[in-house]
């Protein structure tokens, strides 16, 4: 049994297809037919780009969901985890040395 090969489209191609489908007088179905793809693919790409743009440019209840903000949050979480490990080590070391002086 052979596996069906999937066509991978560039982001530029996908954005252009969505942009053309959104122009007056065009539909996703007509653009899809021109490009030889399934109309549902254009709807999927539109939904994906909409979600991406919301995360890149919007904030919700004062929380910034941009990529740079997400990167900073991940970096701070890694730093916090490292500091927790160091603190645990120092607590154990302090307890060990305290027991040596008793």
ABEGO torsion letter per residue (X at the ends): XBBBBBBBBBAAAAAAAAAAAABBGBBAAAAAAAAGBBAAAAAAAAAAAAAAAAAAABBBGGBBABAAAAAAAAAAAAAAAAAAAAAAAAAAAAAAAAAAAX
